[in-house]
Amino acid sequence: MATPSTAKNVADVLSRITVASSQRASTSAATRLVAVSKTKPVEQLREVYDAGHKIFGENYVQEILEKAPKLPNDISWHFVGHIQSNKAKALVQGVPNLKVVETVDSKKLADKLNVAVEQCKALREERLLDVMVQVNTSGEESKYGVAPGENVVDLAKHIRDNCKELKLIGLMTIGMPDYTSKPENFDRLKEERKRVCDALGLGEDYERALELSMGMSGDFENAIAMGSTNVRVGSTIFGARDYSK
């Protein structure tokens, strides 16, 4: 059931994002907020939507497939969880307003998404699917993502050269849960962006060439200060997650 504070929470987060964005040296616009609604009921998402926010993220394919049809089709959905390649078609087909997949971590997944978008062009009104390469900047075995280095460049090139229905828009990382260590993870993602931009000939205006998706509820302001253009905030907006179901 929706809580009375949800709309206020999203307004507070947006205000904090605006302040953090204005204080960094970069001249880019305010960082995008993806309201991550994992385990939360549709009623609570509707409250955030009614407050004027239309960018939502989900971690599980089954959950987004259940929620998306029950909500307005002008929502921009971001998928921010791990995807098994055999679920790519179901995700694309079941969510025509899927805007971004932030967690592409293999050529196989990129290829599956590319084919799915090609097959669902009518549903998507010919729109490309924006994607980000997920990079495991912390090196933790429990985290998904491509290891930093040439593997990131290789996957980015593969998406550009072989996946014509996908548009590479940035890099994403989760980082370590120890917030004192995350700046190192965030710096590493910035280094990977420079590497990719140089390798793909995207120019030296790295921030405009590729986005950085980094920062969550506990550290999104720090992430913005370090250059994040896309933050994924869940519990600060929706409250603690309920995994009982």
N, C-alpha and C positions, 0 to 999 in steps of 0.2 A: 504494500500500500504506500502511496506517495506520502512523503513527509512535508509539513508546511515549510520547512527550511530549504528544500531543494532549490527552488527558484532563487532564493536569496544567496545560496551557496554559489550558484553558477555566476551570479552577478558579481559577487565578491572576488571570485577567481578571475573573471574577465578584467576587473579593475586592477587586480594585482599584476596581471599580465601586461596591461597597458602601461603601468608605472615602470615595471621591469624593462619593457621594451624601450621606453623613452630614455632610460638611464644608461643604456649601453652605447658604445661608440658608433656602432653601425647606424646607417641611415635608413635601413629597411623598415617596412611597415610593422605593425604589431604582430607578434607571434600568434599563429592559429591555435585555438583551443579545440582539442578533440575530447569530448565528454565521454569517458569510457564507462559503459553501463553494465559491465559484466555482473551477472547474477541478479540484476535489478529488474523489477517488473515494468511492463509497458507503461503503466500509469505514472510511474516516476519519470520515465523518459518524456512522456507527454507534458508533464509539468515544466520540464526544462525547455521543451519545444515551444510551449505556450508563452514562456518568458522571452522568446525570441531567438533562442540558440538552435541551430540546425545542423551541427556537425557532431556526429556520434561515432563511437568506436566500439567494436566488440572483439572478444578474444576467441570465441568458439563458433565454429561454422553452424552447428545446430542451433545455437542461441540466436544468431543473427537471422537465420532462415525463419525462425519462429516470430521474431519481433518485427522485422522489416515490413511484412505485409500488413501489419496492424497499425502502422504509423504513416504519416503523410509522405508522399513520394518526392517532396522537394527537400527531404533530408539528404545530406551528403554523408554516406557511410564510409568509415575507414575500417579496414580489417587489420587488427594489431596483434593477433595471436599466430601461433604456428599453424601451418596448413599442410596436411598430407596431400600430396599431389593428386591422389585419386578423388579428392573432394573439391578440386578447383572448378570443375564444371558446375557442380551443385551450387557453389557459392556465387558464381557469376550469373548463372541462370536464375537463381532464386532471389537475387537482389539486383534488379535492373539499375537502381540508383547507387550501386557500389561505385565510389569515387576513387578510393586509394587502397591498395594492398601494401602495407608498410613492411611486410615480413617476407620478402622474396629472398630465399637463401640458397637456391640451387638453380642450375640450368633446367633441370627436369621440371621444377615447379613453374619457372618462367614459361617454358614451352607449353605446359598444360593450361596455364592461364591464357596464353596467347591463342591457343586453339579454341578455348571456351568463349573468349570474346568474339572471335571470328564467327563461331556458330550462333552466337546470341546477338548479332548486330542489330537485328530488327527490334529486339527488346531494349537495347541500349541506345537506340536512335543513332547508330553509327559512331558513338563516342569511343575514343580510346580509353583504356584503363590505365590510370596513373599508378606507378609502382615505386617502391623504395627498396633498396638492397639492405637487408639486415646484417649488421656487422657485430660480431661477438668481441667487443673491445675489452671485456674483462677477462676473457680466457677461461671462464668457468665452464666446466663440462655440463652443468645443468642448464646452460643457456644455449638457445639456438642462434644461428647466424654464421656468416662466412668469417673465417679467420682473417685478421687484417693483413694487408700485403697484396701480392699479385692476384690472389683469388678474387678480391673485390673488384679489381680492374677487369679481370677476365669475365666475371659475371655481368658487369656493367656493359662491356663491349658486346657480349652475347645478346643482351636485351636490346641494345641499340641496333645491332646488325641483323638479328634473326627473329625478333618479335615485333612485327610491324603493328600489331594491335595494342602494344603496350608503350607507355611513355615513361621513361626514367625521370623522376622528378627529385630524387634525393636519396639520402642514406639514413638509416635508423639504428639506434642502439638502446639497450636496456641499462647496461652498466651494473655496477655492484650495489648491493643493498646498503653497504656502509657508505653513507653520504660523504664522508671525508675522503673516500677514495674515488668518488665519481668524477671529480674534475680531471683526473688522469684519463678516465675512460672517455670523457667528452672531448678532451684535447686530441685523443687518438682518432676520434671520428672526424674531427676537423682536418687532421692530417690525411685521412683516407679520402676525404672530399677533394683536397688539393691534388692528391695522386690521380684520382679518377678524372678530374677536370683537365689536368695536364695530358693524360693519356688519351682522352677523347677529344681533345682540342676545343674545349668549351670556353676557353679564355681565362683571364686572370680575375674576373669578378666572380669569385667562387660562390659568394652568398646568393647571387642572383641566378647562377647557373644550376646549383643543386641545393635543395633544402637539407636541413638537419633536423631529424625528429629525435629529440632526447629530452628527458625530464618528465617526471611524474609527480604525484601528489606531494611527496616529501621534499622535492628539490627542483620544482619547475622554475622558480625564480632564479636560482643559481644557473640552471641550464640556459635560460634566456640570456643571462649576463654573459655566458660563454658562447652565445651565437645560435642557440636553438631557434628555429623558425616554426616549430610544430611541437606542442607539448600534449601529453596524454594523461589527463587527470580524471581519476575515478572516485576514490573514497572521499576526497575532500568535497566533492559535489554531492555524491549519492549516499555517503555514509559507508560504514564497514560492510564488506561483502558477506553474503550469506551462501555458504557452500553446502548447506544441509540438504538441498534438493539435487 
